[in-house]
Amino acid sequence: MSIASTPGWRKLREHRKSLGTTHLRELFDRERARGPAMTVEYDGVVVDYAKNLVTAETMDLLLALAADRDLAAGIEAMLSGYPINTTERRPALHTALRAPRDVSVLVDGRDVVPDVHAVLDRMREFAGSVRSGAWRGCTGKPIRTVVNIGIGGSDLGPAMAALALRECTPADLDVRFVSNVDGHAIKRTLRGLDPERTLFVVASKTFTTVETLTNARTARAWLSATLDDPHAVARHFVAVSTNAREVAEFGIDPANMFEFWDWVGGRYSLPSAIGLSLMIAIGPERFGELLVGARSMDEHFRSAPFSRNLPVLLGVLGVWYRGFFDAQTHAVLPYDERLGRLPAYLQQLDMESNGKSVTREGASPDVDTAPIVWGEPGTNGQHAFFQLLHQGTTIVPCDFIGVLEPAHSDLEHHDLLMANLFAQTEALAFGRFQDEVIAEGVPESQARHRTFTGNRPSTTILLPRLTPYTLGQLIALYEHKVFTQGWLWGINSFDQWGVELGKALANRIHDEIRADSADLGDHDSSTRALLQRYRQVRTIRNG
Ligand SMILES: O=P(O)(O)OC[C@H]1O[C@H](O)[C@H](O)[C@@H](O)[C@@H]1O
């Protein structure tokens, strides 16, 4: 049944009406212990959702909706390997990537956990040998730079995590990421590198992604231009993929390929071999800690009652705002420079998973699905777009993410950072009303401009420290939040057909650009004129 026609949704609609414009000031006045009552802690991760536009009744209704939508069965189906990715007839088993050795997870009657650990063992051995210098380039020198070539899920996860955990990377090891097909990207990445000491990790689930293969070919040509050695590619290129045939076709020895499986979605693949560059950067042991952290959140998701289940709570709050407040976007604001790429990572996770207009049954959903996810680290965002968060005409639910203890010892910086985080959530929630502004001595002519309506929702997520373990928890927290929402909306969160059309058209246009004489008559007048303009410049440049 579509979600909007369920009794649970109808009750929420009534409840939303009765809530009207009730202000967070009032809710906090009414419930003296609202803060602690609406804070849930699990294994060191604190989620305070008190500054959301909800009452205890709202939460009860949202959680009842989750129960009615059989979320518990959905969670079980995902974790036990049921093929919930129906359009691709596959399970979505990223959770098996962090299962301990003694657990079994069956896919088509076969336990996949031994395969997972066999690859992890190979990764550990390889990453260890690169880090220790035992793995040599073809001229006998140890590797000092690792370049991960991949895009989307084969880039964002490891790049986000490598930045987050950079303190764990030895100073003499440089791990870089290149994704864009824009030639400036690979040029800048390779600038100043010593081919004799550089290792390329070509990461692609399909090994057919044009951007990645183009960058990999350019890197191979760059390497071969200096290292005239038949063993150069074997010593300087490894692959991470599900596609051994294409890897061999590219010229990478399958012995240097690290495998994963089609039941791992690209945007969920960081804990798989896609994490190889990260493992080299932070070391096998720390990579293992990330898996254990993610595992801890998996277990929590599976077993905690919904009212104390962090991913479920975050998930239903998002459903509430999309369904009943017309909130088009959701901001992720990590108050931690190290989490600078988290918003980009979560954009793919959330928008590629749930940005859909078709239900699992092939119908149109009758409610809005994924929000537009965006964000920047604090405090930078405050000096850029927070104006709109505080006084704009649109409601933007925000996640503020803070880390209690920094990895440096400069408390002055950290106190300021955290003060800003807390202040922003307070300002958004409670605002400053016009009479208060006037009472402060602001001239009446300016009072409206300097008024803050407040009642702008936010959730605060606190981690004790940013470590591989807590980063693993945070990743799994958001993965399961996204799952919760997709399940409630009734969509398949694990396919991504929406990226295909643009790819197909780009292939066709690419051919037309290369064949100068190609007839552009099939294109619309806008595209045709743009292509002609580009072809002219291209022809002049090529002489
Ligand atoms: O890992 P690859 O096969 O190279 O895919 C890289 C990315 O490209 C695709 O277009 C998908 O939209 C992403 O989900 C995927 O992560």
The ligand as an SDF file (V2000), in Angstrom:
LIG
                    3D

 16 16  0  0  0  0  0  0  0  0999 V2000
   32.6750    1.7590   -9.4430 O   0  0  0  0  0  0  0  0  0  0  0  0
   32.1870    2.0660  -10.8090 P   0  0  0  0  0  0  0  0  0  0  0  0
   31.6030    0.8820  -11.5080 O   0  0  0  0  0  0  0  0  0  0  0  0
   33.2810    2.7010  -11.6290 O   0  0  0  0  0  0  0  0  0  0  0  0
   31.0090    3.1120  -10.6840 O   0  0  0  0  0  0  0  0  0  0  0  0
   31.2130    4.4040  -10.2040 C   0  0  0  0  0  0  0  0  0  0  0  0
   29.9080    5.1350   -9.9880 C   0  0  0  0  0  0  0  0  0  0  0  0
   29.2880    5.3940  -11.2210 O   0  0  0  0  0  0  0  0  0  0  0  0
   27.9470    5.0720  -11.5060 C   0  0  0  0  0  0  0  0  0  0  0  0
   27.4910    5.9260  -12.5120 O   0  0  0  0  0  0  0  0  0  0  0  0
   26.9920    5.0850  -10.3450 C   0  0  0  0  0  0  0  0  0  0  0  0
   26.1030    6.1670  -10.4150 O   0  0  0  0  0  0  0  0  0  0  0  0
   27.6440    5.1030   -9.0040 C   0  0  0  0  0  0  0  0  0  0  0  0
   26.8020    4.4380   -8.1070 O   0  0  0  0  0  0  0  0  0  0  0  0
   28.9920    4.4270   -9.0150 C   0  0  0  0  0  0  0  0  0  0  0  0
   29.5400    4.4590   -7.7140 O   0  0  0  0  0  0  0  0  0  0  0  0
  1  2  2  0
  2  3  1  0
  2  4  1  0
  2  5  1  0
  5  6  1  0
  6  7  1  0
  7  8  1  0
  7 15  1  0
  8  9  1  0
  9 10  1  0
  9 11  1  0
 11 12  1  0
 11 13  1  0
 13 14  1  0
 13 15  1  0
 15 16  1  0
M  END
$$$$
